[in-house]
Amino acid sequence: MTATHAPDVIDQFAGLVLGHLLGSIRAQRPQARLQSQESYRALFEPASPLASDFALAERFAVATFVAALHGPGPAVDFYASGLARHGGAPALADALAAQAADGAAFGPYGRFPAGPLSAEDAPGPIYRVSDAGRAVLGARLSAALIHAHLLLFHPRDASARDLAALLDTGWSPTDIVTLSQLVAFLAYQLRAAAGLKALASSQGGAQS
């Protein structure tokens, strides 16, 4: 990897450094690398003030929860630090950690419409924010966490009723789309980092 391909957030989560063989391989797909990092910046480090009610503090809160659902690691600390920078109190970070522990799952779960794919139906737990968690998070952020968990673990069970729950707590249709995009991006980012980390471990941390 050359100086023109400095480590990005995915490299950071995967533990890759300048000169790592896998970083050099990633550098061979510069557009994919650039688009991943620009997606992160658009969602979490926008160049212009947000034209949205989906505040950066809320975005980092959802990201902290989603990262924790994927397991402990640098991503949790990274997004929790971002939450703190944007005014998130320690009590909020603690509540998010507790909710992620309550929502831990494997998935994906859900039911297909009746037919040949019904054999693939997989029942699984339905996540709900605890009363203690809701007292700290509030109704709006609690609804966002439920939506994030649904997209991650019950994607085929999402319904109009679930979207109505977001609307009822103050989420606009535009911000619901952004929330869904954010969760989808995080799932990609975290899985890409996990895959790179696994490859790096299998290679014994090889450098180039």
Secondary structure, 3 states (H helix, E strand, C coil): CCCCCCCCHHHHHHCCCCCEHHHHHHHCCHHHHHHHHHHHHHHHCCCCCCCCCCCHHHHHHHHHHHHHHCCCCHHHHHHHHHHHHCCCCHHHHHHHHHHHHHCCCCCCCECCCCCHHHHHCECCCCCCCCHHHHHHHHHHHHHHHHHHHHHHHCHHHCCHHHHHHHHHCCCCHHHHHHHHHHHHHHHHHHHHHHHHHHHHHHCCCCEC
